[in-house]
Structures are given as C-alpha cells and as structure tokens.
Amino acid sequence: MRRRFKRKKGPVQSKKIEVDGIKFASGLEAYMYKVLKKAKIKADYEKRTFEIFRGFYFPEDSYERQANGKGDMVNRGDKKILGIKYTPDFEGENFIIECKGRPNDTFPLRWKMFKKYVRENLFGYTLYKPQKQSECDEVIKLIKNG
C-alpha cells in the first residue's frame, strides 16, 4: 500500500538566519547581505519603516466578521483604521533592495503602494527586487555599473 503524504497548509515559512549578529528573515536576505558586503556596497538592513498609507478614523457602521472569517457579523465600524507600513530589506545611498523569494498574497499590493510612495517622496532611488540568488548577484552588478 502506498503512503500518502500530507501537504502542509498555510504560507511557506522562511528559515531565519543569523549572520554577523544580524537576524535575517530569510536565506535570500542573508545571501544579499553577504554579496553586498563582499562587493563593499554600504547598505543598512531594515533601516527604516515607511508609512505608505496613512491611517484614518472610520466613523460609519461596518458589519463584518473577523479578519479570519470566523464569528458572527458584528459592527466593526466607528474606529481608527491603522495605516499600512512597509520596511524594505536593504537601503543604500540611492537604492532600496527588497528580497522576495516567496511573496505572500498581500505583497504585490504593498509593493505597488511603495513604488508610488517612492515616486512621490524619495527622489533618485532605484528599486531592486531579487527573487533568487542569481538575481542578487545581478543586483550587485547593476549597482556597481549605475
């Protein structure tokens, strides 16, 4: 009789890795750090958080279930709605790198919002989004030639 393997449910969890006392959220981030360091390109890890959508107060009624879809429909209005923040992985003098091997379902929208924020607030920055190690190597070449 053949054994059936159970598939894990939910999002894939990245392995946390520590390099030079810095705790990276994924192996791809750690790799990017190593190649930046080897190339002597100065970049800070998770240097700052940007508010890409300001929070606001919603005074109206809003009947809905909890975010996880459980429970009864109740009034979740008449409260402050939190803003949307974004913390890029690496920030250099005129560039930002976001290592994204396995994006979650909210990332594409957040990335678009961040691009709009950069266009309106951070002039002269170049964005890089490597998704595998070979693309991290390519980012290094692009930064050095830029």
Buried (B, 14 or more C-beta within 10 A) or exposed (E): EEEEEEEEEEEEEBEEBEBEEEEBBBBBBBBBBBBBEEBEBEBEBBEEEBEBBEEEEEEEEEEEEEEEEEEEEEEBEEEEEEEBEBEBBBBBEEBBBBBBBEBEEEBEEBBEBBEEBBEEEBEEBBBBBBBEBEBBBEBBEEBEEE
